[in-house]
């Protein structure tokens, strides 16, 4: 069994000392990504082969986390991440 939303609560409990998270191949959802919002020293987030989150999960961490590297597998994820905060008509 891989990382789930419940584990994200445990992982994020590292707070400011958390610098990197790799949840590749996990079942982490939007709700799980929400736990990372207070980990403001996070520099790298790897989400390869993760298909249980959406742009809403990424919005939880945008603006509050300084992420220097995000590693996605799908082009859809890149689109969501690069368009966070933009208005759509």
Secondary structure, DSSP 4 states (H G I P E B T S, - for coil): ----HHHHHHHHTTGGG--EEE-TT----HHHHHGGGG-TT--EEE-TT--S--HHHHHHHTTTS--SEEE-SSHHHHHHHHTTT----
